[in-house]
Structure formats: structure tokens, C-alpha cells
């Protein structure tokens, strides 16, 4: 099979990338195996592209921007194409959910939730395409000054493996709504739904070369894309180390970047909080996608009067959590990690914490019927963690939760801000004044009060401070990142 059949989610063979409106393999003919995290079995292959393939994709995108109909298309028409793409995602929802689930290992219910959020991104940006306006600026007598928002041109989107559908949608939706063209490089661990969306974009009527997908390794295809002189802007979601390399490559061409680089996000739980409401949210915030979420709530700071009760309740919940195959039970607590490499990294961090004398309150379990080749990790709950410990400061990217007792607001803020990251935070208290005080003092790009996360939060600007990166995605803020301001001054004296 060549990857074109709509039944590919069952057993696709050789998938092809999309360059200039055509489905193609790598110039070299080289391919990469695609492994299902649930059983470790190879179930597909993708092209192993090189700098030559990247150059072809960038050139195709440039032609589409400079010479094709896209550059002259009214914003309302771009919006209609995005809306049409969202409708096609809805039509193929089960196919995409099953494919995302198999490719990443996440339970099917999470794959379905990702598809729902993906539809919403294309719907939102389809409606937003003609809603971003320029300004008229008061200036000197006899002059009229105004600003326009214009696309960068060719945007490189480097997409991670944890939420391929959603993160592609938030990049593509904003970039295309503003009139840019795209060259997307998905992670080699999870490329299939990105390719499928590019195919659906062609079906929706996007002109050739507007939506290109190049597959391959980060070290080869990703590096070639981020440093290509034909790229006008780069957006990346992933690790700080890779983000640094991409920024350095883009800087050689003086190109702008948006970077979302992870987090070590805290929940701050005060003794007056509704603990019954908080408990399931605290658990889900770390086990969703097996903890492989940039905004995972990986630290829970608990005011001392409530510490024993909440720690005990969390331990009870964690002991019942089960990791298992993505397709065994749609309501499975969590699936496997994405790769053997990721499982080894998480295991090493847990072992380091234990070796440092940090208490493990409890562990979840791995389904006894799980395939032995799968990349499973049982959830782990650490209690009373030293804030200086590595597991308290570094992103683990697995189902590992750390608890920290505190006394009073000052210590809570100090602990919450005590890492190099600043992506998301949750504040749990019934005290309205405290809610406002802490929301301002906690250093995070998003702060949720008596909740955490927002079902995708398509409308809500998303990004971080410090090591979590810079720039903003989602909402109208993303349209600003995906465009540049042009100032025009008329002299009519």
C-alpha cells in the first residue's frame, strides 16, 4: 500500500510525504520504520528526507507564496478553506483518532479528544482569518499613518510527537489564516496524522505548495529546515536543548521564531480549597498522555494543614491507575510512553529520585496483559520532595508526580517560581483576594484558578516564560506571531 487509502489506520505500509501538492518519497529512497508504542511492532514506514527534500519543499512553498493564487487570495477565502479543512477532519474523525492513538500510544478516548480540539482550531482560525485589522496612528498634520498586518511568507513548523494533530492545527491554523505558506516537519516518532492532514488540505482545495510536509529525523531534515535561507519564520514545540539549536540555526538567517519548550508546572493547593474537586484534576493533569505533555501539572504544592489528607487521597488514586495498550480499553487511564528511549529516560529520573532518598508514596500498575514489547511506565507518586532535587526542577515527561508541603503564600510563590520554567500553573483556594494575588505573582504563561487546562483552550494565548520559551500560540495572539507589522505613511500636504 502507498498510504493513500482511507483504511490506512488499520495497517498502512509505505506512507509518503506531501511536497508541492504531490505525494512523494525521499529523493534518496530511504525510509524510517514507524513503531507502535503499545507493542513495539513496526506498522508503517515514512520517508527519511534529507536537506535535498527540504529544499524542494521550501522552493515549492516559495512558488506558492510568490507566484500562485494563495498570495492574492482574500482573507475570507483563506478562512473558508480552513473551515473546510475542519469539516474534513470531522468527517474523518474516527480514522484520525485511531491513527493518532496507534502512532503515539495514547488511549483512543484521548485520540478522540485531540481530534475534537483539532477541528476547533481550524474552525477558530477559519473564522479569524478576516478579523485581524491594522490601525490608524495619530501623526503630524498633513500626514496619514496606518499599519498593516502582513504574513511572513514561508513558515517552518517543527511538530513534536506528543500531540501531533493538535499542535499541527494550532501552527497551521494561525499561519495559514494570516496568509503564510507552510513547510511542516513532524517528529519521526509520530508523523502519520500530519501527513494525513496535509492530504485533507489538498482535498479541501488548498493550492499546491501551500501545505507541505517533509518527514525525517530532527538531526537531518529538522536541522536543514530550521536553517534554510528560504524560511521566513520558524515555530517549534519540544525540548529546550533542541529549541536552542533551532534558534541558533534560524539566527544565522536572522529569522524570527516562536518557541514552546516545556514546563515544570505547579498546582498550589491551599487548605481552604475544595479538595474533592481538585483531586481528579490533579491526577489527570499528570497522567494525560502518560505525562508526555508540556503543560503537565507535575508538581503539587500543598499547604501543610491539608498535606496529609490530600497526599493520602492522591496515593489511593495512583495505586489504582493502570497503564496498558492503546486499543484494549478506550477509557484506559494511560497508555505507553512513545518510545523505548523515552521510557528509559523516565525510569532513570525515577531511580535518581529514589537514590536521593525521596519517598515513593505509591506506584500505579502496568496491565498484566500488556504486550511485552510496549513502552509502559507505571505512574509514580513522590512525597515531600526536596525543592532542590532534580526531579523537582527538570521536566520528566512521564507519569511522575511530586508533592511539596508549604506554609503560607510567600513559600507557595517561592516554590512555584523555583524552577527555570514558567508555562502553566493552577491555584486552588476559595479566597478571592488570594486568587488574584497569586495569579499575578506566579510566573507562568497561563494560570488557572480552581481548575487546570481548558479542553484544548483554542482561544487562550499559550506560551511561557524563562526556559519554557517565548512567543505565543493559540487565540488571536498567534496571529500576531504569524505576521509582521508594516507601517505606511501618506503625505497629502
TAJONOR-V980494 format. One record per backbone hydrogen bond with DSSP energy under -0.5 kcal/mol. CO is the residue of the C=O (numbers start at 0). NH is the residue of the N-H. E is the energy in kcal/mol with one decimal. If there is no record, write none. Layout:
# TAJONOR-V980494
((CO | NH | E) (CO | NH | E))
This chain:
# TAJONOR-V980494
((0 | 13 | -1.5) (4 | 7 | -1.4) (6 | 9 | -1.9) (6 | 10 | -0.7) (7 | 11 | -1.2) (12 | 14 | -0.9) (12 | 44 | -2.2) (16 | 18 | -0.5) (16 | 23 | -2.5) (17 | 212 | -3.1) (18 | 21 | -1.6) (21 | 18 | -2.7) (21 | 23 | -0.5) (23 | 16 | -2.2) (25 | 28 | -1.0) (29 | 47 | -2.6) (31 | 45 | -2.2) (32 | 34 | -0.5) (33 | 42 | -2.5) (33 | 43 | -1.1) (34 | 36 | -0.6) (35 | 38 | -1.0) (35 | 39 | -2.6) (36 | 374 | -2.2) (40 | 35 | -2.8) (43 | 33 | -3.2) (44 | 14 | -2.6) (45 | 31 | -3.0) (46 | 48 | -1.0) (49 | 53 | -2.1) (50 | 54 | -2.4) (51 | 55 | -1.8) (52 | 56 | -2.2) (53 | 57 | -2.7) (54 | 58 | -2.4) (55 | 59 | -2.1) (56 | 60 | -2.3) (57 | 61 | -2.5) (58 | 62 | -2.3) (59 | 63 | -2.0) (60 | 64 | -2.1) (61 | 65 | -2.9) (62 | 66 | -2.7) (62 | 67 | -1.5) (63 | 70 | -0.7) (67 | 70 | -0.5) (68 | 71 | -1.0) (68 | 72 | -0.6) (69 | 72 | -1.2) (73 | 76 | -0.7) (73 | 77 | -1.9) (74 | 78 | -2.4) (75 | 79 | -1.7) (76 | 80 | -2.0) (77 | 81 | -2.1) (78 | 82 | -2.5) (79 | 83 | -2.4) (80 | 84 | -2.3) (81 | 85 | -2.3) (82 | 86 | -1.9) (83 | 87 | -2.0) (84 | 88 | -2.2) (85 | 89 | -2.0) (86 | 90 | -2.2) (87 | 91 | -1.9) (89 | 92 | -1.5) (91 | 95 | -2.7) (92 | 96 | -2.7) (93 | 97 | -2.5) (94 | 98 | -2.2) (95 | 99 | -2.8) (96 | 100 | -2.4) (97 | 101 | -2.3) (98 | 102 | -2.5) (99 | 103 | -2.1) (100 | 104 | -2.2) (101 | 36 | -0.5) (104 | 335 | -0.6) (106 | 109 | -0.8) (106 | 110 | -1.9) (107 | 111 | -2.7) (108 | 112 | -2.0) (109 | 113 | -2.3) (110 | 114 | -1.9) (111 | 115 | -2.2) (112 | 116 | -2.2) (113 | 117 | -2.3) (114 | 118 | -2.5) (115 | 119 | -1.7) (116 | 120 | -2.0) (117 | 121 | -1.9) (118 | 122 | -2.2) (119 | 123 | -3.1) (120 | 124 | -2.8) (121 | 125 | -1.6) (122 | 126 | -1.8) (123 | 127 | -1.4) (124 | 128 | -1.1) (127 | 130 | -2.3) (127 | 131 | -0.6) (130 | 132 | -0.7) (134 | 146 | -2.7) (136 | 144 | -0.7) (139 | 142 | -1.8) (141 | 491 | -2.4) (143 | 489 | -3.2) (144 | 136 | -2.8) (145 | 487 | -3.2) (147 | 149 | -0.6) (147 | 485 | -2.9) (149 | 483 | -3.0) (152 | 154 | -0.7) (152 | 180 | -2.6) (153 | 231 | -2.8) (153 | 232 | -1.3) (154 | 156 | -0.6) (154 | 182 | -2.2) (155 | 157 | -0.6) (155 | 234 | -2.7) (156 | 158 | -0.7) (156 | 184 | -2.7) (157 | 236 | -1.4) (158 | 186 | -0.9) (162 | 166 | -2.7) (163 | 167 | -2.1) (164 | 168 | -2.0) (165 | 169 | -2.3) (166 | 170 | -1.7) (167 | 171 | -3.6) (168 | 172 | -2.6) (169 | 173 | -0.9) (170 | 174 | -2.5) (171 | 175 | -2.8) (172 | 176 | -1.9) (173 | 177 | -1.5) (174 | 179 | -2.3) (175 | 178 | -1.4) (180 | 154 | -3.0) (181 | 211 | -1.9) (182 | 156 | -2.2) (183 | 185 | -0.5) (183 | 213 | -2.9) (184 | 158 | -1.6) (186 | 189 | -1.5) (190 | 194 | -2.0) (191 | 195 | -2.3) (192 | 196 | -2.4) (193 | 197 | -1.9) (194 | 198 | -1.9) (195 | 199 | -2.2) (196 | 200 | -2.2) (197 | 201 | -1.5) (198 | 202 | -1.9) (199 | 203 | -2.2) (200 | 204 | -0.8) (200 | 205 | -2.3) (201 | 204 | -0.8) (206 | 209 | -1.8) (209 | 181 | -3.2) (209 | 211 | -0.5) (211 | 183 | -3.0) (212 | 17 | -1.3) (214 | 48 | -1.6) (216 | 220 | -1.0) (216 | 221 | -2.0) (217 | 222 | -1.7) (219 | 223 | -2.2) (220 | 224 | -2.2) (221 | 225 | -2.5) (222 | 226 | -1.5) (224 | 227 | -1.1) (227 | 230 | -1.7) (231 | 255 | -0.7) (232 | 155 | -2.9) (233 | 257 | -2.0) (234 | 157 | -2.7) (235 | 259 | -2.3) (238 | 242 | -2.6) (239 | 243 | -2.3) (240 | 244 | -1.7) (241 | 245 | -2.4) (242 | 246 | -2.4) (243 | 247 | -2.3) (244 | 248 | -2.1) (245 | 249 | -2.7) (246 | 250 | -2.2) (247 | 251 | -1.0) (248 | 251 | -0.6) (249 | 252 | -1.3) (249 | 254 | -2.0) (250 | 253 | -1.3) (255 | 233 | -2.0) (257 | 235 | -2.4) (258 | 260 | -0.5) (258 | 469 | -1.2) (259 | 237 | -2.1) (264 | 298 | -1.8) (265 | 425 | -2.5) (266 | 268 | -0.6) (266 | 300 | -3.5) (267 | 269 | -0.6) (267 | 427 | -3.2) (268 | 302 | -2.7) (269 | 272 | -2.0) (272 | 274 | -1.3) (273 | 277 | -2.1) (274 | 278 | -2.6) (275 | 279 | -0.6) (276 | 280 | -0.7) (277 | 281 | -2.7) (278 | 282 | -2.0) (279 | 283 | -2.5) (280 | 284 | -2.2) (282 | 285 | -1.4) (282 | 286 | -1.8) (283 | 287 | -2.1) (284 | 296 | -1.4) (286 | 289 | -2.3) (287 | 290 | -1.4) (288 | 291 | -2.0) (290 | 292 | -1.6) (292 | 295 | -1.9) (295 | 264 | -0.7) (295 | 297 | -1.8) (297 | 401 | -1.9) (298 | 266 | -2.3) (298 | 300 | -0.5) (299 | 301 | -0.5) (299 | 403 | -2.3) (300 | 268 | -3.6) (301 | 405 | -1.9) (302 | 305 | -2.2) (302 | 306 | -0.7) (303 | 306 | -1.2) (303 | 307 | -0.6) (305 | 309 | -2.4) (306 | 310 | -3.1) (307 | 311 | -2.2) (308 | 312 | -2.1) (309 | 313 | -2.6) (310 | 314 | -2.3) (311 | 315 | -2.1) (312 | 316 | -2.0) (313 | 317 | -2.9) (314 | 318 | -2.1) (315 | 319 | -0.6) (316 | 319 | -1.2) (317 | 320 | -1.3) (320 | 364 | -2.6) (321 | 333 | -1.3) (322 | 366 | -3.2) (324 | 327 | -0.9) (324 | 328 | -0.6) (325 | 107 | -1.2) (328 | 331 | -2.3) (329 | 108 | -1.1) (333 | 323 | -2.0) (338 | 342 | -2.2) (339 | 343 | -2.3) (340 | 344 | -1.8) (341 | 345 | -2.3) (342 | 346 | -2.5) (343 | 347 | -2.2) (344 | 348 | -1.9) (345 | 349 | -2.3) (346 | 350 | -2.6) (347 | 351 | -2.1) (348 | 352 | -2.0) (349 | 353 | -2.3) (350 | 354 | -2.6) (351 | 355 | -1.4) (352 | 357 | -2.0) (353 | 356 | -1.9) (358 | 360 | -0.7) (358 | 382 | -2.7) (361 | 380 | -2.3) (364 | 322 | -2.4) (366 | 369 | -2.1) (370 | 373 | -1.9) (373 | 375 | -0.8) (374 | 336 | -3.4) (378 | 363 | -2.7) (379 | 381 | -0.5) (379 | 400 | -2.6) (380 | 360 | -2.4) (380 | 361 | -1.1) (381 | 402 | -1.6) (382 | 358 | -0.6) (385 | 388 | -2.2) (388 | 391 | -1.0) (388 | 392 | -0.7) (389 | 392 | -1.1) (389 | 393 | -3.0) (397 | 399 | -2.3) (398 | 379 | -2.4) (400 | 381 | -3.1) (401 | 299 | -2.7) (402 | 384 | -2.8) (403 | 301 | -2.8) (405 | 303 | -2.4) (406 | 410 | -0.6) (407 | 411 | -1.8) (408 | 412 | -2.7) (409 | 413 | -2.2) (410 | 414 | -2.6) (411 | 415 | -2.7) (412 | 416 | -2.5) (414 | 417 | -1.6) (419 | 466 | -3.3) (421 | 444 | -0.9) (421 | 464 | -1.7) (422 | 444 | -0.5) (422 | 445 | -1.7) (423 | 265 | -0.6) (424 | 447 | -2.8) (425 | 267 | -2.9) (426 | 428 | -0.6) (426 | 449 | -3.4) (427 | 269 | -2.6) (429 | 431 | -0.8) (430 | 434 | -2.3) (431 | 435 | -1.7) (432 | 436 | -2.4) (433 | 437 | -2.8) (434 | 438 | -2.1) (435 | 439 | -1.5) (436 | 440 | -1.5) (437 | 441 | -2.7) (441 | 443 | -1.2) (445 | 424 | -1.6) (447 | 426 | -2.8) (447 | 449 | -0.6) (453 | 456 | -1.8) (456 | 459 | -1.6) (457 | 474 | -2.6) (458 | 460 | -0.6) (461 | 472 | -3.0) (464 | 467 | -2.0) (465 | 468 | -1.7) (467 | 260 | -2.7) (469 | 258 | -2.5) (472 | 461 | -3.2) (473 | 477 | -1.2) (474 | 477 | -0.7) (474 | 478 | -0.5) (475 | 478 | -0.8) (475 | 479 | -1.1) (476 | 479 | -0.5) (476 | 480 | -1.6) (477 | 481 | -2.0) (479 | 482 | -1.4) (481 | 151 | -0.7) (483 | 149 | -2.8) (485 | 147 | -2.7) (487 | 145 | -2.7) (489 | 143 | -2.0) (489 | 491 | -0.7))
